[in-house]
Amino acid sequence: MATPDSATETHKVRSTRDVDAMPPLGRAIPLGLQHVLAMFVGNVTVPIIIAGAADLPADQTAFMIQAAMFVAGIATLVQSLGLGPIGARLPIVMGTSFGFVPVLIPIAVGMGLPAALGAALCGGIAMALVGLFLPWVRFLFPPVVTGTFVIMLGTLLMPVGFAYAGGGFGAEDFGALHNVLLAALVLVVTLGLHQFGRGIWSETAPLAGLIVGYVTAMAFGLVDFGQIASAGWLSLPTPLAIGLEFHLAAIIPVVLLAVVTCAESIGDIVGTTAGGMDREPTPRELSGGVMADGLASVFAAIFNAFPQISFSQNVGMVALTGVVSRFVVAIGGGFLVLAGLLPKLGGLISSIPNAVLGGAVLIMFGMIASAGIKMLSHIDFNKRNMVIIGVSLSAAIGLPAQEGLYAGLSENVQAIIESGLIPGAIAAIVLNLVLPRHEQPFRDDV
């Protein structure tokens, strides 16, 4: 007969609220699947954009899409389960980074796709080195800096969420009433179950919202099944199928961007632990997580895909659902690997309308910003910290909105500024280093 202590321990081992717990499969599989649905379109959009810019044939584009799914799955498994010192062992989903797109496009167009992949491999090595030495530079990322990172992440992603809700970037029917209503339906179902549901219903609220939205879209003929019919049944990964070339002019901007992008990775790791576990990440989690980003990017270049990074929408998923089991995310990584090997499965997930995804990610991106605010609630709001937060947010949000200010700079520098997160991250780190630490808190009296 189980004692109360053993019953409590058994519950902890199978709880979704424990990072090292493995919930029952009947609970873990749908929770893992909703992570995949949240990031799938974003993951495959990057190879589509770069392939389109480089004017690649349709069969090579499809090959790169499959590679992106397979690599993201392997990277997610390593990040969540760990491989020696590599991996944060946290519920973090990996995917193809949007941040490198503006830099990789001119390289792919001007020097060829092998040059873009070669530069991406070098960028991955740089990220892995930053992760390796992160314990010695952790002082660069105190709570005021990392909390601001997380707020920037959520804030900069919010317009992306509304773009999805309108039908997706460049959609011919963008803003059409059916797109807005679909997104609203998903949002209402997700919020309703999340706030008023119990147990599994609350945890799978985003998945339930996506299913309701997808079925509704099917009923009104808004789902394109053509990509499912045209997809093959099996596609095996082929390393170095595209090849690698190394050009210094391509490597330098990608490596610089990769080093600064580590700030985004740190922000995602901090956002995951803050939003899901109400704590700061450990030095090992930070170091292992950033190393996993870098080595996954090296692996991606070898397997014909682009740099990998933790996906911010899934950070929002953790904050929204409170499910922090890393094994749930590992199951999602397994789905991604299958989608990379089975094009039919990938085509099915790709058929989800953007507006349906928009209704879910709107909440998730907002939850990322909320997690950042929660992190900052633990710091002193003195004049030094207020300046760090204020100037960093101004740089992150204001600069991308005024392209004319930096239109005369090189394309690579413009790409770095347009990301928003990178100038904001640099501002936060530099201000934290140079501003005096002996200031007095704001006083209420004058």
C-alpha positions, 0 to 999 in steps of 0.5 A: 500500500502506497504511503502519502509520501510515496503517492506524492512522489509518484504524482511529482514524477508524472506531473507536467509541472516538473521539468524532469517529470514524464507525464502519461503518454495520453497527456504528453503527446497532445501537449507535445503536438501543440508545441509543434503546431505553434512553431511549424509555419515559422520554421518552414517559412525561412527556407521558403523565403531564402529559396524564393530569393535565390530562385531555386527550383520547386524540388530543391525548395521542398528538399530544404523544407524537409531538412528544416523540419528534420534538423529542428526535431533533432535540435529540440531533442538535444536541447530538451534531453541534453547530450553531455554538457550540451542542451539546457534540459529545459522545455525549449523548442528549436527551429530555424532563426528568422534573425539571419534571413536578411543577412543570408538572402544577399549571400545566397543570391550573390554567392550561392546557397553553399556560401550561405550554408558555409557562413551559417556553419561558422556562425554556429561555431561562434555561438557554441563558443559563446555558450562554452565561455558563458559562465565567465561572462554571465555578469553581462546578463543580470536580471535587469538585462535579461528581463528587458530582453524577454520584454523586447522579444514579446513586444517585437513578436506581437506585430507578427502575431497580428500578421498571422491573424490577418492571413499571413505576410503577403496574403492576397486576402490579408485582413479579410473578414474570414481571417479575422473571425477565424483568429478570433474564434481560436483566441476565444476558445483558447482563452476560455479553456485556459481560464475556466478549464481544469487539468488537461483541458487547461493545459491543451487549450492552445491545441484545442483552439487550433483544432476548432479553428482548423475544423471550422476553416475546413467547413468553409473551404479555407484549407488547401489540401493540395500540398498534402496530395502532392507530398511524397511519403518518405524523404531521407536527410542527405548531408552536404547535398547542397554543399558548403563554401567559405567566403570571408565576406559572407562569414564575417557578418553572419558570425557577428550576427550569431554572437549578438543573437546569443542574447536572444537565446539567453532571453528565451532560456530566461523567459522559459524558467521565469514564465514556467518555473518562476526562477532564474536559469542556472549557469549550466542551463544557460551555457548548455542552451547556448551551446546547443543553439550553436552546435545545432546550427552547425548540424543544420548547415551540414544537413542543408538547413539554416541556423537554429535557435529557441523559438519564442512562441514556444516560450510563450506556450510554456508561460501560458500553459504552465507545462514545464516537462522537458519530455513533453517538448522532446515528444514534440521534437520527435514529431518534427523528426517524423515530419521531416522524414514523412512529407505527407505529415509535414504537408498536413501540418502546413495546411493549417491556415495562418489565421488559425495560428494567429489566434493562438500565437497572439496570446503566446507572444503577449505571455512572453512580454508578461514573463519579462515584466514578472522578471523585472518585478524582482529588481529595484526600480531605481534611476539606473535600472529605469534608464537601462530598460527605457533606452533598450526598449526605445532602441528595440522598438523605435529603430526598426520603425524608422528605416530612413535613419539608417538607410545609408548604412550597409545592408548587413548593418541595416539587417542587424538594426532592423531586427530590433532585438539586437540593437536593444540587447546591445544597448542593455548590455552596454548601459549595464556596464557603463552606468554607475551602480551607486545611484539612489532609488527614486524618491517619492518626495521632492 
